[in-house]
Amino acid sequence: MEKFVLSNGLTVLVEPMPYLRSVSIGAWVKAGSMLEAPSENGLSHFMEHMAFKGTAKRSARQIAEEMDFIGGHLNAATSKLCTNYYAKVIDEDLPQAADILADIVCNPALDPGETDKERGVVLEEIAMVEDSPEDVVYDVLAEAVFGEQSLGQTILGPAEKLEKYTPDDLRMFRQRHYGPKNAVVALAGNVEIQRAKDLMEEKFGSWQGAAGEEFPEAVAIDQPRKLAREKDTEQVHLCVSYRSHEMGSPDVYPTAVLNNILGGGMSSRLFQRIREELGMAYTVYSGPSSYPHCGEFTIYAATSPKHAKTVLEQIDIEIKKLLEAGVTEKEFTMSKAQLKGSFILGLESAYNRMSALGHNQILLNKVISPEETIAAIEKVSMDDVADAARRILTGPKAYAVVGRKAEKYLQYMKA
């Protein structure tokens, strides 16, 4: 892997994988819902959509047709922390893909007519999320954990705000966040280093713009809440959240081992007990999320109303057993093997390598090599996992529930 900086300050990372016939290229901009004021919630995601709706030299249709003509894949995603635009193509078509990607990232037209049309698309996406109770319960949980801080906002933003945003609002947002010193480009696949340097300078070298902003201080609120959202669903959707480590913490590795044991896979305790033994849920899992300055560890389950109380009780029981008796040697060994196996298998994908490079650089300002990651997993001890469990699972909890008569299930949630 090689890292270099273009003349305009844009950081570029390249991972040659000469045994492939494809290349994945992605551009990350540090612009997500955590960086939005309440009055601009949803603008990061709206801006992502508008990048595909035309530039100074391409219409929205031309963008789609040019990528389809080379048989490539072009897409984007917005998170709480950043926005990622990416393309996957065969190696010979990298110049065309880079040209399209640079065009949509650096030169979106933000045409008023296209803005109004795409506003309708985003409003439909918001409606689609509202029809997905699993997505809704996580939005409710964010509010319970972070309150009125920006991490408590949704990524898509509220419909009533999206209805009012104008091209000028988008331009003002871009002026604060979009620029080469607040972005990263990563490539992985069959590409030579020097070719990549020349191509990136050609396509992205003239880009100018904002230096970006620091993420705001964020912490879980002092008194985490139990929140409910009424929804006409067949199942009750439950989330329990604990406080966890911040982004970049070395605790990420013991926590990942702990997560695999508790609820991270089919052999995990929660899956085996609640789904396999009791048959009370189709979906039950756990997972950590890390942000600047803070993090959370969340357990999710979807179950029938008649089983909701029991499922919540079983979650508490499994956590109590883990804290009192610890993890077994078998669980510990298997969890580490799962982490290493999934990580190493992921290295065979150009897209995964590109994504890891860009994500780590834009958020951590460094690249974590595969060797470092494997060594860190290997280094985790059973005592480290026990310490992570005590640190996370004995702390304050927040709850969210979505479903019919959702409020009644709050009584079964122990603070």
Steps between C-alpha positions, in 0.01 A plus 500: 500500500622852423372831630565836335359853498400688184601859429167624639534310830281199416626179664500193274562137597573223249505123561621310191339157461649388165337157507157662444340639185302766684556825688291660772533874557331705770493860618418577864393841623480570874138613483233306688207560730729541804635818337156645429331768705135425585394748231688302232432142605485285187713723278796255487275229363314738267836619365599139431185457291550825311853402394341253258249748357731676259826696480631782283574254218268203563127459552367247747418270209850535355656404834292183512551411134876556501544270797267236354686521169818371668312245708600664826324572826466850644343577837530696823407485867466746786564419865501701820867578440571522127376465143656247265474499119642193325530309174595143409624433144728273302858627504507642147205727579651666807568834319133533404381403847741746662379777269135437587573468872704822512230680303214411733703563817661826394254658254133423574271744322234522774239597243174625660284275284707192580503600867122501510479163326762337722334646807207274415732201478651572842154548651409157361815360661396650834157341457668167417702516822181574692366174357804315640455469878856374546628829356250701704596341831865593443399861434297497822796347684735775376266756653491304826880475519608841372198724550516828308866463402571454131557124549136484605390623155403270216722477193215568258359789700133578567267528202379846600855637468577319173191661349652846553868460408612697193801479266649790697477297821690220327763740366554653842540154649751404229697821563557388860577132442594413142864551409821305441634552852181356648493195273685179415514294180590130516560247222549124518535244223703459184657845488862613500614764750638748248196463275277571798702810597478645151131418463400644839694821436328532163148436627504641855801738499302814412240449773489784752278549802450483874748366755206357696406506866585297808239260634313654794552364850244227558414279795213279601259710707524473879160343542443264204134460423246236413313612188214344308356561153154380408499299177245263351728197475459129563818486707643706784845639416728542800840665550716510811807724487803524727780755493814383324837625372571791271618470140867403475520348848711183542195356677349433156662156487395359840153645437481326162588167662241562772239590239549176308448303819193689620304570182719536194422177319303178479704332774465798737326467834206726417435331164524150645284573803229730362467366145623140502395383848190712568390576143394848606671708231608473141748788537712564808851641501741744663754746361728788600501846340784746554500877447737785582509531881247224573343173395218257569442126514151400389287187522207468260215251489171475311236280657126443537325714761433195716874425518635854551519483880673161491749610235600803707537277805714253307729777379556605862556139605760435231685819588497413869636152427776644284600751767496248785653194332698662220553347157616148431827410331301350211295818448809717524699295249208474258424873517857596415504248215178651363646851512822400330325288240248763397769768492743296287226390260398863464852589388437311177248765393630816333194686620558395863865604486412833341226559755724419798776729373269797445299451816803479728674796339203738502393415857822396676754684285703182462506168319483178701681223316359146482799380700424750778136393512580128517765561768252703706241223481761242597607712796154504662488287816210355694569756772470778240158368399389476865616859557307618192187321622521661845574842357214492248228274638489636855451860392189712437248368249267664252199328343287542190191311395287522185171324441134490596436634850873554527478699823388196700830320443701773670400357837701187425817693423730525801706818526 
